[in-house]
Amino acid sequence: MDRFNGSGCPDPTAFKAMTAVAKSKAPAKPYRPLVYIASPFAGDTESNVGRAQGFCRFAVSKGCIPIAPHLLYPQFMDDSDKAQRELGLFFALVLLGKCDELWVFDDKISTGMAAEITKAKKRGMPIKYFNYKCEVLEYGT
């Protein structure tokens, strides 16, 4: 966008108007809420990791940004070490506080998931419960 007219003189009014028109044609970026994904990890970890990945894909398909700490921290922290597990859960609860909603997947609630649900309820955060097929079971706070 040129700030000068055809004669080479400054033309700030036309520049501002044309800039506003150009900006108004830019597509608006849709809002994507940050959702915390809670699902079982311990036990059959290979299967549980695969399911958690699927839950994250589901959240993306619903226009959300998923956060799944149980997919991140076990890559460099030892879940079988009590101190590292507690630290990982602390980190996860900090991330939970940055999210818009908590999405809980599966019918069984692990100890870690229970802590996440308790924290979300204390904060008055919206909580959605899903079964393993990503079907909504319940919605509330």
Secondary structure, 3 states (H helix, E strand, C coil): CCCECCCCCECHHHHHHHHHHHHHCCCCCCCCCEEEEECCCCCCHHHHHHHHHHHHHHHHHCCCEEECHHHHHHHCCCCCCHHHHHHHHHHHHHHHCCCCEEEEECCCCCHHHHHHHHHHHHCCCCEEEECCCCCEEEEEC
